[in-house]
Every structure is written in C-alpha cells, then in structure tokens.
C-alpha cells in the first residue's frame, strides 16, 4: 500500500513537471520578438565626428594621434616638450605647476570670431589649466610661451589654492578667469573623470557651459564687463577682451591635464 502511494505521488510530480515545462516553452514561444532592423546604438568613438556634427559644420581640432593644427604660442612649431599625444589623448606633462615654464601654451593655427568650442577635459589632483579664446599674441610676452585671452578656467577647486584667490570664486572651475565666477552648484565631475567644456561666442556675447549646463553668460562690449576688467589682473592690457577674432589656446600650467574630443564650429579666419 505504501509503495502504491509512493508511485502515485511520483506520477503526479512527473505530470506537474511536464506541465511546467510546457508552460515555460509556451511563454518563450509567445515572447515578443525584437522589431526587425533594431540595433543597439554604438558609442561614438573618441576624436571623431558623427553625421549630425558634420552636417552642422563641426570640425575636429585634435585627431587623436597628431598635433596637426596646433603650434606653440609665439612660435611656428609645436613644442618639443611639455605635451604628449598618447592613447587618443593630448596631455600636459607634469612639471611642478609653473605657468608656461616647460612646453608652453599651444594655440590653433587659425583664429575664430563667432564659434563654438567643445573639449573633454580630465584633471589630475591639484591640477590647474585653462582654455583661452580671443587670444591675441600681441598682448603676451614673446619667448615666454604663454599668451593672453579670455579663459575658461580648469582647476581642482578642492585642492589648488587659486580657487580661493581672486574675487568671489572667479578663479574656480568653469569661471571666466579672474572676471566672472561660475556658480558653486555647477555640475563638475570628480577629479579623474571627464568633464565637457563648451564655449559659445556670437558677436560680443559669450557663454560658458559645463556638461550640458550653462554656467555664465556675458557681453564683451558691455560696461559691466569693462568694469570687471578694470579691477582684474588684465587691467594693464589695453583693449583686453575686445578683439574681433583670436586663437584658441590650451594652457600649460605645469600640471597633468588630459584633453580629447576637441572640436570647433565656426569659420576659421586668417591670422591678424
């Protein structure tokens, strides 16, 4: 009797197992299929332009493997030290933090008036650098390897002492250096991660963007801007910030900083 009951229970279990398997097969068979032609979008490779960017007029300023299109400030050639191109990145070589004392700043061959500039930037701990625009080499010091212009500040705000210098935070990451402070709530990513700097210039109006968020906007022709210049470190430079066009510049401030995906939209102008 016990053996018969055991056999019955075994038969019931086998039937239940078969039913469960059939149900599972049915669910798999009726699961919706992916639409034909559907594909997962591939991530865009670094230092390339997609079709939309090309159609909109964007151009690469760094191809990921050469220094084509760049030269040393106040010189005709790219510096032979202080900068490295490796693994698709353009980087400043650490040299102790002195401004333009090693390789020196690099500038674009061309000048730009109305433009948009985007660049991915990664700082190392304590680093200082900057992206300058409307750079006029006439205002710099020949032989020193640096040049003067408006600057999108790149800085480790938590460590570098320059963050507490200037006025009201106007030397912090994303600020118009020594002139207009970026908000403290800016969406800056931690040191060691990539941030996307974006500068928009149209006529005399300029905007700084960071990771898709507008930080500041100003008018270079306004009296308020000129008053800020008058109390800044740039007060000694007549006509600072008023050039109709200028070079774009990446700063060598003696700290390791990495750049990639450097691209510009706007008409390249002959040197003035």
CORSUL-V296367 format. One record per run of one state. SS is the DSSP state (a for helix, b for strand, c for the rest). FROM is the first residue (numbers start at 1). LEN is the number of residues. If there is no record, write none. Layout:
# CORSUL-V296367
ss = (SS;SS)
from = (FROM;FROM)
len = (LEN;LEN)
This chain:
# CORSUL-V296367
ss = (c;a;c;a;c;b;c;b;c;b;c;b;c;b;c;b;c;b;a;c;b;c;a;c;b;c;b;c;b;c;b;c;b;c;a;c;b;c;b;c)
from = (1;2;31;51;57;58;61;70;73;83;87;89;93;106;109;111;124;128;137;140;148;156;161;165;176;177;180;181;195;203;205;211;213;220;223;231;246;251;257;270)
len = (1;29;20;6;1;3;9;3;10;4;2;4;13;3;2;13;4;9;3;8;8;5;4;11;1;3;1;14;8;2;6;2;7;3;8;15;5;6;13;3)
